[in-house]
Amino acid sequence: MLTYKEAGVDIDAGEEMVRRIKPIVRRTHTAGVLADIGAFGGFFELDLSRFTRPVLVSSVDGVGTKLKVAFLTGRHDTVGEDLVNHCVNDIAVCGAEPLYFLDYFSTGKLDTDVAVEVIRGFARGCEANGCALIGGETAEMPDIYAPGEYDLAGTIVGAVERDRVIDGSSVREGDVLVGLPSTGLHTNGYSLARKVLFPRFETDDRPDELGGSSVAEALLAVHRSYLAPIRRLIEAGTAHAFVHVTGGGIPGNTARVIPKGLAFDVDYDAWERPGLFRLIQALGSVPEEDMRRAFNLGIGLIAIVDGSRADEASGTLRAAGEEPVVLGRVVRDR
């Protein structure tokens, strides 16, 4: 006789995890949430009194090989927050405000303590962004993952008025690129970063370039949310587009919102590149082109603002405690 548990799937562990995360998840629930955790689907009622022509905006993503750093360090409370913030940024740059988030956690053998820590990170990110965590899936799949490893994915849904969608169509020649600092690699470039750093350092090492942080602390720094500064610029009416700098770096992502016939010039000397990026490039002899395409290089968000109101936009950001840097301009395509 062979039981399901002996085959590698522990239903009791899954039920215990759900019991433990219920109070964590409930703290994220907003007025639109209609069903408690455990239902077959997540229910969310859109408040139509707030919109005239609402458009739903969604995004799905993962954390990538940043998870490998979590496995190495045994720290699992940040990667869920990384994923929420990444997804929030992806829809916020379109003008949308986040409504709800769904997560997917899969592993070979469920470690309830690890899963709870990951979901605690999801919940922390959702709370900070005013977004409800309304459902998810935990999958235990023996023989798919190495022992102690797991994978994550998340889906976010937000809403924006149809006539307030931000898609780059308003960008014009003379607009200015204003960047906001990242908190590190965010969730991109980790395959290259790990390949360079881990043959040379242990996770607790503190190279001078990291300013007192350990390698693990620098690599696990949470991917920040830009929802608040994006909303401020939208309210001020100074931004024509936003760029979430993810895989593809500044050039690859900025190109996504530049209309045909236009291009952009970026001054990569306009800001001081953080030590983590300098360390990776020096130790790995990484070509500059690869650095620009693999990493954010210290700029996690770019606001493309009206050229005549660039000072106003920067002032709005500084008043909110940000440190904006003018790093380029929209030009006619040559």
ABEGO torsion letter per residue (X at the ends): XBBAAAAGBBAAAAAAAAAAAAAAAAAABBAABABBBGBABBBBBBBAAABABBBBBBBBBBAEAAAAAAAAAGBAAAAAAAAAAAAAAAAAAAGBBBABBBBBBBBABBBAAAAAAAAAAAAAAAAAAGBBBAEBBBBBBBGABBBGBBBBBBBBBBBBBAAABBAGAABBBGBBBBBBBBAEAEABGAAAAAAAAAAABBAABBBAAAGGBBAAAAAABBBBBAAAAAAAAAAAGABABBBBBBBGEAAAAAAAABBBGBBBBBBAAABBBBAAAAAAAAAAGBBAAAAAAABAGGBABBBBBBAAAAAAAAAAAAAAGBBBBBAEBBBBBX
